[in-house]
Amino acid sequence: MPFGKYKGIVLADLPISYLEWFNRKGMPPGKLGMQLSTVYEIKLNGLMELLIPIRASIKR
């Protein structure tokens, strides 16, 4: 996450409550908003296993 309380946190690690807040208030424009919307839908539908290959490729 590039800003706010969760700055520096991988989007997939954001709490669902934060993603729900964004969903209610409106996602940011552009690529970040699209990514947050996608992570929200993945978490909402219990599909976190879809992110395993992506998260494995992230260098921390």
N, C-alpha and C positions, 0 to 999 in steps of 0.2 A: 504494500500500500504506500503510495507516494506522499501521503499527508495525513494529518489528524492523529487521533489517539493511537491508532494502529500503524503509524508510519514505520516502514521497514519490514512489516509482516507480509509473508507470502499470502496472496489473495485466498488461496485454498484454506489457509489457517484462520481466516477471519471468523468470528463467532456468527452463528446464524442470526442472532438478535441484531447485530450490526447490519447485516445484509437485509434483514426485514425492514429496518429503519430506512435504509437507502431506497428500498422498494416502495415504501409509503411516501417518502419525501421527494423521490425522483433520483434516478441514477445520474451521475455526472455525464456530460456529453462525451462523445468520441469513443476511442478504443477502451479506455478505463471503464466507462459505463457499460459497454458491451461485455467486457470481461467480468465485471461484478455481477451483471445480470445472469451470465452463464454459470458462474460459481453458485449464485443463489438458487438457480433452478436445479443444479446438480445436487446441492445439499438438501433442498426441499424435497426432492424425489428419492433421496437415499441412494444416490449413484456415485458416492465418493470413490468407488473402485475405478471409475473412469479416469481419475486423476493420478492414479499410481504411476503409470509410465511417465507422465509429465513431471510429477514431483521427483521421481528418481533421477531425472536429467538435470534438475536444478542444482547448481553448485553453490553451496552455502559458505 
